[in-house]
Amino acid sequence: KAGQLNLLNDPFRFRPQSVNPTDSDGNPARVAEDIRAGRLGNLFNGVGAESGREIQRIAVEESRLKIPLLFAADIIHGLFTVFPVPLAEASSWDVDLAYRTARAAAVEGAASAIHQTYAPMVDVGRDQRWGRVVEGAGEDVLLNTLMAVARTRGFQGQRGLADPQALLATPKHIAAYGAAEAGLDYNTVDISEATLKGVYLPPFKAAFEAGALSTMSAFNDINGVPATGNEWLLTDLLRGEWGFEGFVVSDYTSEQELIAHGFAADGRDAARIALLAGVDMSMVSGLYLEHIPDLVASGDVPMAVVDRAVRRVLSVKAALGLFDDPYRGTSVERERREVGTAEHYALAREAGRRSVVMLKNDGGLLPLPKSGRRIALIGPFGPSLDVFGPWTIWGDESKRVSLEQGFREAMVDPSLLTVIEGSGVEAPVDGGIEAAVAAAQAADIVVLAIGESQGMSAEAQSRADIVVPPPQQALAEAVVATGKPVVVLLRNGRALELSGAVRDAEAILVTWFLGSEMGRSVADLVFGDHAPDGRLPVSFPQLSGQQPFYYSRKTTGRPASSRDEGYKAQFREAGHTPLYPFGHGLTYGEVHYGAPSVGGGGVLPWDGALEVSVQVTNTGRRAASEVVQLYIRDRVATM
């Protein structure tokens, strides 16, 4: 029974470089023997149909009970075909797009002997210093909830988990991980129940109602109690109030980390606390396998608690159809047919286009002409193939498209494009600025490709100062000083503080990390084959020190809009307004809004509906796609 609750890294198939090769579970022969002996029921982060079949054969043909293994993986935004990072995709505000990319990722994963994905991440991210903002849908509860549902349904499909193309979705990390103090990863969370239930829990509840049968506990504590040992959260709320019937898996060794939290005395105590709290599956630490037999024998954990956890795991395996077809997803022919298809790459290109946000376009500088102009593409991300973004483990690197490649393909005469790095991401390049200035002076238009590397915006990558790295900022200042018109292409996994030459550039596109087809997606917009229509899912601050910063903050007794210039809720250096607000985004059309019309006398019944309508007109010469946003609040209300 303890073996069914034991989850280890897959040592047989491709392993991500981030996995420590000295992990105790890294010996294939040892792990194979654990499978035969029933000491292991689940593996993760191994991919491949042929090898998956051989591993599963050990379980269903050589073990005593022949219980199939559950294979899981971190498929966050694509498998071999890489789609935009989740924060970028949220900029589309398009739940159908999120469904389709998750569906494509599921098709590739399910054909590669994977049954479960550790996604979607549905943590609300309101502090842009937090590195994992990139994995979610931003600061807004509604947008996060809608994306959580779309991605859950996309991963799991519409025909049930037993469908060969379905992946079990795992909304994570429950709960309030995005509320870590100071945006510092893994940090403590001190939060009211009202904020917890009103902001951080709704996306989880919606994902479970959409059919998700697994979830992952968070690293953080909540008001002093670590989530992985939090019985109120994982049992009283999750099972009792919400009726969740799936299983809870710990995050990577998070049950063992109860010791470092000061919440458990040792490994045995940590296993006891996590299991009693409602964590059904132990990831990597091996503590459940090591201690459950003794915990039951001593009476510290009732057998009924173990049986309950095992039943949850077995029930999900049954729902996936593994007892009927343990070899699902192990056909090499199907894997070749369904992985990395032309259709998936076309979807990646479309998703990339839909994810870009145009912050400004002074004087109609964009789109650029495809001919007749000399363009200097300057910055570390011009020729760079760093396009995937974090949490890309198996992406096909041979098919990555850089900005340089995308631009050259789009231009009538590619020889009019000059590409100069000018700077490294976080360090200057000898002679780089001089070369960049010379290229800018010789060009008609400059495109600056600057921002964060994919390693700067990820787990354990909190940033105290969310700015363009200083060497790149210096590059931008020197290039803009040439007086040439400048388009800034920001590569980033969070909202950034923009300053100086970057802030003042004529045009700015937030391009995030767009995946396999990034270069073509951006070129489609820069050269006008398509118009940008993304909207910010996070607020861009004036200064980093405004964090945490989000649009739906409560008003104070002395709000920033107060007429009293001396005493109101604002910073001396930046007031209390964003540089670019949540929901902002421009297009190439000229969109105008009429006056809104409110039906029903403007009164919203307690249990009824209210219709608000507005006339939206495009007076420009180009077609435009517009995201119409309605913001409401009670002006006078109790809690």
C-alpha positions in Angstrom: 0.0 0.0 0.0 2.8 2.4 0.8 4.3 1.6 -2.6 1.1 2.9 -4.4 1.7 6.2 -2.6 5.3 6.4 -3.6 6.4 8.6 -6.6 9.9 8.8 -7.9 11.8 10.3 -10.9 11.8 8.1 -13.9 15.5 6.9 -14.3 14.7 4.8 -17.4 13.7 7.5 -19.9 15.0 11.0 -20.6 15.5 13.0 -17.5 15.7 16.8 -17.2 19.1 18.2 -16.5 17.7 19.8 -13.4 17.3 16.4 -11.7 20.2 15.6 -9.6 21.9 12.4 -10.9 22.8 11.5 -7.3 19.1 11.2 -6.3 18.6 7.9 -4.5 16.0 6.9 -7.1 18.5 7.3 -10.0 19.5 3.6 -10.4 17.3 2.0 -13.0 18.0 -1.6 -11.7 17.0 -0.5 -8.2 13.9 1.2 -9.4 12.9 -1.8 -11.5 13.2 -4.0 -8.4 11.1 -1.6 -6.4 8.4 -1.9 -9.2 8.5 -5.7 -9.1 8.3 -5.7 -5.3 5.3 -3.4 -5.2 7.3 -0.6 -3.5 6.6 1.9 -6.3 3.4 2.9 -8.0 4.2 6.0 -9.9 7.0 7.6 -12.0 7.4 11.2 -13.4 9.4 13.1 -16.0 10.1 10.3 -18.3 8.9 10.4 -21.9 8.8 7.9 -24.7 6.3 5.3 -25.9 8.8 2.4 -26.5 10.6 2.6 -23.1 7.3 3.4 -21.4 5.9 0.0 -22.6 8.9 -1.8 -21.1 8.6 -0.1 -17.8 4.9 -0.8 -17.6 5.5 -4.4 -18.5 7.6 -4.8 -15.3 4.6 -3.6 -13.2 1.8 -5.5 -14.9 3.6 -8.8 -15.7 6.3 -9.2 -13.1 4.8 -7.8 -9.9 2.6 -9.8 -7.6 -0.5 -7.6 -7.8 0.1 -6.4 -11.4 -1.1 -2.8 -10.6 -0.1 -0.5 -13.5 2.2 2.4 -13.0 1.0 6.0 -13.3 3.3 8.1 -15.5 3.3 11.9 -14.9 5.3 14.8 -16.4 5.8 18.6 -16.2 4.0 19.5 -19.4 3.4 23.1 -18.6 3.1 24.7 -22.1 3.7 21.9 -24.5 5.8 18.8 -24.9 7.8 18.6 -28.1 5.9 21.4 -29.7 6.3 24.4 -27.3 3.5 26.9 -26.9 3.7 30.3 -25.3 4.3 30.3 -21.5 1.0 30.4 -19.6 1.3 34.1 -18.6 1.8 35.0 -22.3 -1.1 32.9 -23.4 -3.3 34.6 -20.8 -2.6 37.8 -22.6 -4.8 36.5 -25.4 -7.8 36.5 -23.0 -9.0 33.7 -25.2 -10.2 30.6 -23.4 -10.6 28.7 -26.6 -7.0 29.2 -27.5 -6.0 28.0 -24.0 -8.1 24.9 -24.5 -6.6 24.2 -27.9 -3.0 24.5 -26.9 -3.6 22.3 -23.8 -5.4 19.8 -26.0 -2.4 19.6 -28.4 0.0 19.2 -25.5 -2.2 16.4 -24.1 -2.2 14.6 -27.5 1.6 14.7 -27.6 2.0 13.7 -24.0 -0.6 10.9 -24.2 1.1 9.5 -27.3 4.5 9.5 -25.4 3.3 7.2 -22.5 2.3 10.0 -20.1 -0.9 9.8 -18.1 -0.8 12.9 -15.9 0.5 16.5 -16.3 1.5 18.7 -13.4 -0.5 21.6 -14.8 -2.2 24.0 -15.0 -0.7 26.3 -12.5 -3.6 28.4 -11.2 -1.9 30.5 -8.6 -2.9 34.1 -8.7 0.3 36.2 -9.1 0.0 39.8 -7.8 3.7 40.4 -7.0 5.8 40.5 -10.1 9.0 39.9 -8.1 7.9 36.3 -7.8 9.6 34.2 -10.5 6.7 31.8 -11.0 4.2 34.5 -12.1 5.2 33.2 -15.6 3.4 29.9 -15.0 0.0 31.3 -14.3 -2.6 33.7 -15.7 -1.6 36.8 -13.8 -3.2 39.0 -11.2 -6.9 38.7 -11.8 -9.2 36.1 -10.2 -11.7 35.9 -13.1 -9.0 35.5 -15.8 -7.2 32.9 -13.7 -10.4 31.0 -13.2 -11.4 31.0 -16.8 -7.9 29.9 -17.9 -7.9 27.2 -15.2 -11.1 25.7 -16.6 -10.0 25.9 -20.2 -6.7 24.3 -19.6 -8.1 21.5 -17.4 -10.7 20.7 -20.1 -8.0 20.9 -22.7 -5.7 18.5 -21.0 -8.4 16.0 -20.1 -10.5 16.3 -23.3 -14.2 15.9 -23.7 -14.5 12.1 -23.8 -13.3 11.2 -20.3 -10.0 10.3 -18.8 -10.1 6.8 -20.3 -9.7 8.4 -23.7 -6.3 7.5 -25.1 -5.6 11.2 -25.8 -6.5 12.5 -22.4 -4.1 13.6 -19.7 -5.0 13.9 -16.0 -4.8 17.6 -15.1 -3.2 18.7 -11.8 -4.2 22.2 -10.8 -1.4 23.5 -8.6 -0.1 24.6 -6.1 -2.8 24.5 -3.4 -2.8 27.1 -2.0 -1.9 30.7 -2.0 1.6 30.1 -3.3 1.4 33.3 -5.3 0.9 35.3 -2.1 4.5 34.6 -0.8 5.8 37.5 1.2 7.9 40.0 -0.9 7.4 37.8 -3.9 10.2 35.5 -2.5 9.7 31.9 -3.7 8.8 29.4 -1.1 8.3 32.2 1.5 5.6 32.3 4.2 2.0 33.4 3.5 0.1 35.4 6.1 -3.4 35.8 4.8 -7.0 36.4 5.8 -9.5 33.7 5.2 -11.5 36.2 3.1 -8.6 36.9 0.8 -7.7 33.2 0.6 -11.2 32.2 -0.3 -12.0 35.3 -2.4 -8.7 35.5 -4.4 -6.5 32.4 -4.3 -9.0 29.5 -4.1 -11.6 30.2 -6.8 -9.4 29.0 -9.7 -8.8 25.7 -7.9 -12.4 25.1 -7.2 -13.4 25.9 -10.8 -10.7 23.4 -12.1 -12.0 20.7 -9.8 -15.6 21.4 -11.0 -14.3 21.1 -14.6 -13.2 17.5 -13.8 -9.6 17.6 -12.4 -9.0 14.6 -10.2 -5.5 15.4 -8.8 -3.9 18.5 -7.3 -0.5 19.4 -5.9 0.2 20.8 -2.5 2.2 24.0 -2.2 5.6 24.6 -0.7 4.5 27.6 1.4 2.9 27.8 4.8 -0.4 29.5 5.3 -0.6 31.4 8.5 2.1 29.2 10.0 0.8 25.8 8.8 2.6 24.4 5.8 0.2 23.6 3.0 1.6 20.0 2.8 0.7 19.4 6.4 -2.5 21.5 6.5 -5.5 19.3 7.4 -7.9 22.3 7.2 -6.9 23.0 3.6 -6.5 19.4 2.2 -9.2 17.6 4.1 -11.8 20.0 5.7 -12.0 22.4 2.8 -10.9 20.3 -0.2 -12.8 17.1 0.7 -15.4 18.4 3.1 -16.6 21.6 1.6 -15.7 21.0 -2.1 -16.3 17.2 -2.3 -13.0 16.7 -4.2 -12.6 12.9 -5.0 -9.2 12.8 -6.5 -5.7 12.5 -5.0 -3.3 15.1 -3.6 0.4 14.8 -4.6 3.1 16.6 -2.7 5.4 19.0 -4.5 9.0 17.9 -4.9 9.9 16.7 -1.4 7.5 19.2 0.2 6.5 16.6 2.8 10.2 16.2 3.8 10.4 20.0 4.0 8.0 20.0 6.9 11.1 19.4 8.9 12.8 22.6 7.6 9.6 24.4 8.3 9.9 23.5 11.9 6.6 21.7 11.7 7.8 18.1 11.9 10.5 16.6 14.1 12.0 14.1 11.5 11.1 12.1 8.4 8.8 9.8 10.2 6.9 12.7 11.8 6.7 14.5 8.4 5.2 11.4 6.8 2.7 11.1 9.6 1.6 14.8 9.4 1.3 14.9 5.6 -0.6 11.7 5.3 -3.1 12.6 8.1 -3.5 16.1 6.6 -4.6 14.6 3.3 -1.5 14.3 1.1 -2.0 11.0 -0.7 1.2 10.7 -2.8 4.7 11.4 -1.7 7.0 12.9 -4.4 10.6 11.8 -4.5 11.4 11.8 -0.7 10.5 8.2 -0.2 9.3 9.0 3.3 5.9 7.3 2.8 7.5 4.0 1.7 10.0 4.2 4.5 7.7 5.0 7.4 4.1 4.1 6.6 4.5 0.4 7.7 5.9 1.4 11.1 3.4 4.3 11.5 0.5 1.8 11.0 2.1 -0.8 13.2 2.5 1.7 16.1 -1.0 3.0 15.7 0.2 6.6 14.9 -1.6 6.4 11.5 -4.8 4.3 11.3 -4.8 1.7 8.5 -8.1 3.3 7.3 -6.1 6.5 6.5 -3.7 4.6 4.3 -6.5 2.7 2.7 -8.2 5.9 1.9 -5.2 7.4 0.2 -4.5 4.2 -1.8 -8.2 4.0 -2.9 -7.9 7.5 -4.2 -4.8 6.7 -6.3 -6.3 3.4 -7.6 -9.6 5.1 -8.4 -7.8 7.6 -10.6 -5.8 4.9 -12.3 -9.1 3.1 -13.0 -10.6 6.4 -14.3 -7.6 6.6 -16.7 -8.4 3.1 -18.0 -5.0 1.8 -16.9 -6.5 -1.5 -15.5 -8.2 -2.1 -18.9 -5.2 -0.9 -21.0 -2.0 -0.5 -19.0 -0.1 0.0 -22.2 -2.0 3.1 -23.4 0.3 5.6 -25.1 3.1 3.1 -25.8 2.7 2.8 -29.6 5.8 4.0 -31.3 3.8 4.4 -34.6 1.2 6.6 -32.9 3.9 8.6 -31.2 5.6 9.4 -34.5 2.2 10.3 -36.0 0.9 12.6 -33.3 4.0 14.3 -31.9 5.3 17.6 -33.4 2.8 17.7 -36.2 2.5 20.6 -38.7 -0.9 21.4 -37.2 0.7 21.8 -33.8 3.4 24.1 -35.0 0.8 26.2 -36.9 -1.1 26.4 -33.6 2.1 27.5 -31.8 2.5 30.3 -34.3 -1.1 31.4 -33.9 -0.9 31.3 -30.1 2.3 33.3 -30.2 0.7 36.0 -32.3 -2.3 36.1 -30.0 -0.1 36.4 -26.9 1.8 39.6 -27.8 0.7 42.9 -26.2 1.4 46.2 -27.9 2.0 48.8 -25.1 2.5 51.8 -27.4 2.9 52.7 -31.0 3.5 56.4 -31.3 3.1 57.9 -34.7 2.0 54.6 -36.1 5.6 53.3 -36.4 4.4 49.8 -36.5 3.9 47.8 -38.6 7.2 48.0 -40.4 7.5 47.8 -44.2 8.8 44.5 -45.5 11.0 46.3 -48.1 12.8 49.5 -48.7 14.0 50.1 -45.2 17.3 49.1 -43.5 16.5 47.5 -40.2 19.0 46.9 -37.3 17.9 44.1 -35.0 19.9 44.9 -31.9 20.0 43.1 -28.5 20.8 39.7 -27.0 17.5 38.2 -28.2 17.8 39.0 -31.9 19.8 35.9 -32.9 19.0 34.0 -29.7 17.2 30.7 -29.7 16.2 31.2 -26.0 12.6 31.2 -27.1 10.9 28.4 -25.2 10.7 29.9 -21.7 11.0 28.1 -18.4 9.5 24.7 -17.8 10.4 23.3 -21.2 12.0 19.9 -20.7 11.4 18.1 -24.0 10.9 20.8 -26.6 12.3 20.0 -30.0 15.3 22.4 -30.1 15.9 21.7 -33.8 12.7 23.6 -34.7 13.2 26.8 -32.6 12.7 30.0 -34.6 14.7 33.0 -33.6 13.7 36.6 -34.2 16.4 36.9 -36.8 15.1 33.9 -38.7 11.5 35.2 -38.5 12.5 38.6 -39.7 14.6 37.3 -42.6 11.8 35.1 -43.7 9.3 38.0 -43.7 11.4 40.6 -45.4 11.5 40.9 -49.2 15.2 41.6 -49.1 16.8 39.9 -46.0 20.1 41.6 -46.8 18.6 44.8 -45.4 18.5 43.3 -41.9 21.6 43.7 -39.7 21.7 41.7 -36.5 24.0 42.8 -33.6 23.8 41.4 -30.1 25.3 44.5 -28.5 25.1 43.1 -25.0 24.7 39.9 -23.1 21.6 39.3 -21.0 23.2 40.2 -17.7 26.7 41.2 -18.7 28.2 43.7 -21.3 30.0 42.5 -24.4 33.4 44.0 -25.3 32.7 46.5 -28.1 29.1 45.6 -28.1 27.6 49.0 -27.7 29.9 50.5 -30.2 28.9 47.9 -32.8 25.2 48.4 -32.0 25.5 52.2 -32.3 27.2 51.9 -35.7 24.5 49.5 -36.9 21.8 51.8 -35.7 23.3 54.8 -37.5 23.5 52.8 -40.7 19.8 51.7 -40.4 16.5 53.4 -41.0 14.7 51.7 -38.1 16.0 50.0 -35.0 14.4 47.0 -33.3 15.7 46.4 -29.8 15.3 42.8 -28.6 15.9 43.0 -24.9 14.6 41.7 -21.5 14.9 38.6 -19.4 16.4 35.2 -20.2 14.1 32.2 -19.6 16.3 31.3 -16.5 15.5 34.7 -14.9 11.8 34.1 -14.8 11.1 30.7 -13.2 11.0 28.8 -10.0 13.5 30.1 -7.4 14.1 33.2 -9.6 12.6 36.0 -7.6 13.9 39.4 -8.5 14.1 42.3 -6.0 14.4 44.8 -8.8 12.2 43.9 -11.8 14.0 46.0 -14.4 15.7 45.5 -17.7 19.1 44.2 -16.7 21.6 47.2 -16.5 23.9 46.1 -19.5 20.8 46.0 -21.8 19.5 49.3 -20.4 22.9 50.9 -21.2 22.7 49.4 -24.7 19.2 50.9 -25.2 20.3 54.3 -24.0 23.2 54.4 -26.5 21.1 53.2 -29.4 18.2 55.5 -28.8 20.6 58.4 -28.6 21.3 57.9 -32.3 17.9 59.5 -33.0 16.6 56.6 -35.1 13.1 55.4 -34.6 13.1 52.5 -32.1 10.8 49.5 -31.6 11.3 47.6 -28.3 10.6 43.9 -28.2 10.4 42.9 -24.6 11.2 39.2 -23.7 10.0 38.7 -20.2 8.1 36.4 -17.9 6.6 39.0 -15.6 5.6 42.7 -15.7 8.7 44.9 -15.7 9.6 48.4 -14.6 10.5 50.2 -17.8 12.7 53.4 -17.6 14.7 55.7 -19.7 15.2 54.9 -23.4 13.1 51.7 -23.1 10.1 53.5 -21.6 10.4 56.3 -24.1 10.8 54.3 -27.3 8.2 55.0 -30.0 6.8 51.5 -30.0 6.9 48.7 -27.4 5.7 45.1 -27.8 5.6 42.7 -24.9 6.5 39.4 -26.5 7.1 37.2 -23.4 8.4 33.7 -24.3 6.3 32.4 -27.2 7.7 28.9 -27.7 8.8 27.0 -30.8 7.5 29.6 -33.4 8.4 32.7 -31.5 10.4 34.4 -34.4 7.6 33.9 -36.9 4.9 34.9 -34.5 6.6 38.2 -33.7 7.4 38.9 -37.4 3.8 38.3 -38.3 2.9 41.3 -36.1 5.9 43.5 -36.7 5.5 43.4 -40.5 1.7 43.7 -40.4 0.5 40.3 -41.6 -1.6 40.3 -38.4 -2.5 42.9 -35.9 -1.6 42.6 -32.2 -4.7 42.0 -30.0 -3.2 40.9 -26.6 -4.1 42.5 -23.3 -2.0 42.6 -20.2 -2.8 40.0 -17.6 -0.6 41.9 -15.1 0.0 45.5 -14.2 3.2 47.1 -15.3 4.4 49.3 -12.4 6.1 52.7 -12.5 8.7 51.4 -10.1 9.6 47.9 -8.7 8.9 49.2 -5.2 5.2 49.4 -5.9 5.0 45.6 -5.6 2.7 43.8 -4.9 0.6 45.8 -7.3 -2.7 44.9 -8.9 -5.7 46.7 -10.3 -8.4 45.3 -8.0 -7.0 46.6 -4.7 -9.3 47.9 -2.1 -9.8 51.6 -1.7 -8.5 53.3 1.5 -9.9 56.1 3.6 -7.4 58.4 1.8 -7.4 57.0 -1.7 -4.9 58.0 -4.4 -7.7 59.9 -6.1 -8.2 62.2 -3.1 -8.1 65.9 -3.6 -5.9 66.2 -0.5 -2.4 66.5 -2.1 -0.6 66.0 1.2 -2.2 62.9 2.6 -3.2 60.0 0.4 -2.3 56.4 -0.5 0.6 56.9 -2.9 4.3 56.7 -3.2 6.4 59.9 -3.3 8.3 58.6 -6.3 5.5 57.0 -8.3 2.1 57.9 -7.0 -0.1 54.8 -7.0 -0.8 54.3 -10.7 0.6 51.7 -13.1 2.8 52.5 -16.1 0.5 50.2 -18.1 -2.6 48.9 -16.4 -4.0 45.4 -16.3 -6.1 44.9 -19.5 -4.1 47.4 -21.5 -3.2 46.6 -25.1 -3.3 48.4 -28.5 -3.9 47.2 -32.0 -3.4 48.6 -35.6 -7.0 49.5 -35.9 -8.7 52.6 -34.5 -11.2 51.4 -31.9 -13.7 53.8 -30.3 -16.2 53.1 -27.6 -19.6 54.8 -27.3 -21.3 55.5 -24.1 -22.3 52.4 -22.1 -25.9 51.6 -21.7 -27.1 50.0 -18.4 -30.4 48.2 -18.4 -32.8 47.7 -15.5 -32.5 51.2 -14.2 -28.9 50.6 -13.3 -29.8 48.4 -10.3 -28.3 44.9 -10.0 -30.8 42.6 -8.2 -29.3 40.4 -5.5 -30.1 37.2 -7.3 -30.6 38.5 -10.8 -28.7 39.9 -13.8 -28.0 43.3 -15.3 -27.2 43.9 -19.0 -24.6 46.5 -19.9 -24.0 47.2 -23.6 -21.7 49.5 -25.6 -21.2 50.3 -29.3 -17.6 49.5 -30.4 -16.5 50.9 -33.7 -13.3 50.5 -35.7 -12.7 53.7 -37.6 -9.2 52.7 -38.8 -8.1 51.2 -42.1 -7.1 47.8 -40.7 -9.2 45.0 -39.2 -9.0 44.8 -35.4 -9.9 42.3 -32.7 -11.0 44.0 -29.5 -11.3 42.5 -26.0 -14.2 44.4 -24.4 -13.7 44.6 -20.7 -16.3 45.6 -18.1 -15.3 46.4 -14.5 -17.8 46.7 -11.7 -17.8 47.1 -7.9 -20.1 47.9 -5.1 -19.5 51.6 -4.2 -21.0 51.0 -0.8 -21.0 47.5 0.7 -20.5 45.3 3.7 -17.9 42.6 3.5 
